Each structure stands twice: as structure tokens, then as C-alpha cells.
Amino acid sequence: MSDHFICSICGIQHDGLITDRAYKLPDDVWSIPEAERSEKARFDSDLCQFGERFFMRCILLVPFTNHPGAFGWGVWAEVDWPTFKRYLELYKVDGSSEPAHGGLLANEIPGYPRSLGSEIEVNFGNASERPTIRLTPEDDSQLAEEQRRGMNHARHHEILDLIEAAN
């Protein structure tokens, strides 16, 4: 692993270690063969509908313990129709005063076995921010523990190795 990376968005090499990872779609939608995906699901970079299932793109932050900042997982949350509808109503305005909504994590995250389907709380942000995800207080998984307590430098490198191996 090097101390620089090529950005998947702009294609330019940047110095430092990767501090985020994004998923293009929920795992169940991504698993649909590409030729059929747009016929079976409606999606863009923020929202997805697959039959009667509704998804929102969110950020799940895991803070670093050795330095400021956090690792941001750009994951999808599966939510019920009333939550999805409310998000659409607040999409272009400040929704940060909205109470948290329940949902399920819609991506399996490397280094965090069985993260797919974890119960989550979704907090809407202002119009320029994606919603954020918190794992529930009852969750005792490694992901929930690291979200509460943070990850150290060694764990950050371990996560990066797992991401690299998955590509």
C-alpha cells in the first residue's frame, strides 16, 4: 500500500491515505446483471427504488483515534416508504432538525463481517450534505464499536488493505 492514491472520481493522484469509500448502489441492486439493472431498479447517485424497496445514499463516519478526521463510508440505507417520502420532501432544504429515522445498512463493508442489514439510524442534513448513519446503541458489532470509539492507524491500514484486495 502506498501513501498516495488515484481518485476514482477525478482520476488524479492525491497524496495521503484514502479516507473514504463509496458504493455506487445498494448490494442487492448492484447484484442485478448490468443489462437488466436499469429495467428492474430506478436510481441515481442519491436515491434508489427497487420494487417496493427504497434506498438513500448516506455517509457512515468512523472517527480516527490517532489524528483528526474520520473514515467516511458512502453507503446506502434501506428505509421504509414514509422515510423515503420525507427525505424527498426535504431534499432541497435543511432537514437537520428532523428526528432520526430507522433503516437497514444496504452494503456489506470490508473488515466488518455481517454489516449488511445492520439496524441504523439515519439523520438528514442540510441540502448540501448527504444524510449520516449511526449504528444503533444496542449494536455490539466491531463497526458500531469503532463508530463510537474510533479506529487507530493500524486499523485504518487494515481497512485499506481489505479495500485494495476487494478491487
N, C-alpha and C positions, 0 to 999 in steps of 0.2 A: 504494500500500500504506500502511495506517495503522499507528499504534503501539498499536492495540488490536484485539481480535477477539471474535467471538461464538462461544462454546464450543458444539460440536456435541452435547455430552452434556447440559449443563445449560441451554443457551440464554441464558446470561447474558454480558454484555460484560465482558471482562477487559482490563486494561492490559498493555502489553508486546507483544512479538512471539511468535508461535506457536513453540513448541519441540518439538512432536511432531505426528505424523500417523499415523493408524491406518487399517488396511484391514479391512473387515468380513469378508472371505473371501479365500481364495486366488484369483488371477486366473482360473484355469480353472473354478472353481466359480462365481465371480461372473458369468462369461460365459454361463452357462446361463440361458435365459429364466426370469424370476422365477416364472411359473406352474408351471414344471417343476422348479425348483431343489430344493425340499424332497422331491420324489419321487426325484430322482437322487442326492442327497447328504444325509448326516446331519451336522448341525453345530450348534454353539452358539458362544458368544463366545471359547472357548478351544481347541476341538477340531473337527476336520472329517474325515469319511471320504467319499470319492468313488470308488465301486467298490472296487478294491484299492489305492487311494492313500490315504495318511494324512498329516494336516497338524496342526501345533501352532502356536498363536499365540505369538509371541516379540517381543522388543524388540531392535532393532539400533541401537546408540548411535553417534553421530558426535560427538566432543567439539568444543567451541568452542575456538579459539585466543586470542580476544580477551577472554574472560571465563569464569568458572567455568560448568560445566554441559555439557550435550550436547543435540543434537537426537535425539529418540527416534522411530525408525520402528517402529510397531506392525505388523509384517509376519508373514507365515505361512511356516513352514518345512515342506517336504515331507520326510518321514522314512520309513524302512522300518518294517515291522510290529514287529520286536523293539524298536526305539527307542520307537515309539508305545506299545507294551505296557508298557515300563519306565517311561515317563512316567506312564501311568495308575496303575501300582503306587506311584509316589512322589508322586502329585498332591497329597495332603493332608499330606505330611511334608516334611522338609528333604532335598532331593536335591542340595544344593550340593557334596557330596563325590563325586558321580557323575562319572566321566570324560566328556569331551566326546563327543558323538555327531555323525556326519556327516549331511548333508542337502543340500537344494537350496532356494534362495530362491524362494518361490512368488508373489511380486509384482514387477511392474516399477515401479521407483521413479523419480519425475520427477527429471530432472537427472543420472541415472545410466543412460545407454543400456546395454541388454543386461544389466541386473541380474537379470531374471527367469532362473532356472535356474542362478545362480551357486552354486558349491560353498561350503558353510558348515559351521561347527562350532557345535553347539547345546549350551549349558551350562544344566543345570537349576538352579533356585534353591530357596529355601525355599518353603513352602506359600503364602506371601502375595505371591510375586513370579512374574512370567512368566519363562520361560527367556530367556536372552540369546543373541544370534547374533554370531559373529565370522566374517568372511570368511577364507578360508584364507591362510596365509603366501605361497603361490605366486601368489595373485591380484594382478595389477598394474592392475586397473581403478581408475577415479577413486574409486569408492565405497570400495574396500579401502584405497586410499592415504589418503583423508580419514578413514576409521575409525582408521587407525594414527596419522596426524599431526594431524588436526583440520581444521575449517573456520573460515575467518575471517568477519568481519562481512559483508563484501561477498558472499561465497558464500552465507551464510545468507539474505540478502535475495534473491539469485538463486533459491535453492530456494523461498522463499516466493512469489515471482512465478510460478514454474512451477506450484506447487500451486494458486494462485489462478486461473491460466489454465486449468487442467485441470477446475476446478469449473464 
